Amino acid sequence: MAMTPYFPAHGDDRYGVSHYDLRLVYRVAANRLDGTARLTVSAAEPLGTLDLDFGRLRVAGVTVDGVPARYTHTRDKLRVTPPAPLREAVVEVRYSGKPVPVASPWGGLGWEELSDGALVAGQPIGAPSWFPCNDRPGDKASYRISVTTASPYQVIANGVLVDRRRGAGTTTWVYEQAEPMASYLASVQIGRYQISEQGGARLACPPRLAARVRHDFARQDQMMALFGELFGPYPFAGYTVVVADDDLDIPVEAQGMSIFGRNHVDGVRGCERLVAHELAHQWFGNSLTVACWSDIWLQEGFAAYAEWLWSEASGGPLAGDHAHRWWHRLTLLPQNFILADPGEQALFDDRVYKRGALTLHALRRAMGDEAFFAALRAWTAEHRHGTVTTREFAGHVQRYTPRPVGPLLSAWLHDKPLPHLV
Ligand SMILES: [Zn+2]
């Protein structure tokens, strides 16, 4: 368990946001964003000041329940002084400027200008690059995201498209995300995309890549069926895959959405394991979100294991074959890694993914398939659209097997040496 929270400068647990209403105007060529964010805030104890995470955009004004409020904006924090101590209020922030990604060990995060459009890749701390928020993963809220931009561009955001209005040269797209969502999973994708349906999912991609994309994602409906069977019902109203017309280091998950680079589409399904990985995050990460980043294996380990499950179900190597291969590779690395507390810098270390998947495989072997998958389905049902911790997971799975799994989990999660794979 982490002694100090990761990213202590982000988020504030003295208050929560239940709803974000974001109205954005984006000019692609100028990379200029004008926004109004309305946050429905409630605090356990009355707050004399409210600290929001907010990056480098220029704040033009703040109101609290419609009354102008004083504020200071320094070092990525927008501190609002409400006219009276705040318990429950709607806080409105007007802002504008060129979005600047949030600096991190993994490069710039958040709103990113593309060659012809924009994308948002928020994990883990990129959300303040484009809207003021309480940027901790455990504070989940519903969202309404409205984006106005030049009409040739398509806009994809989280949730359901509820309105699309054409103005003079611009179009306004309005999306509603009813299921609670962490700030890092909020996303907007803007590009000259062609949007089509395939097997119940939406595909958005540059028109010239459409044939490749349709081929590379053709088995996604089978993955959806497999994961529905193994993990429980798909947790959101829809699923959209966006293939940007730029290269991306890695695909990115957002709620109800995954974003791939054009380099992930080769027309021969060379990245199919990543298609499975990103889809699995809808259950593990997006519906069930870690309360603390130290528990990231509950997202990445599960998504990595889903890759092996897809491989096994689709005629590729069995999950056990993948497990043995990766176990041998991990034995060659320094044994200095704690899966359930990898440290901020190692949040996306390959061992979070592979040792996380191995932990699940070891648990599956110990419990047997029937109990293991029943436990997973109950896990996603009981914590649907909520937040989760490693301790809760350990307590949960124990209810599904008479065999004590505490020592096994403890060795994989909290000890440094890689346990033997039985
Ligand atoms: Zn992942």
Residues whose N, C-alpha, C, O or C-beta is under 5 A from the ligand:
A	BS01	ZN	E300 A303
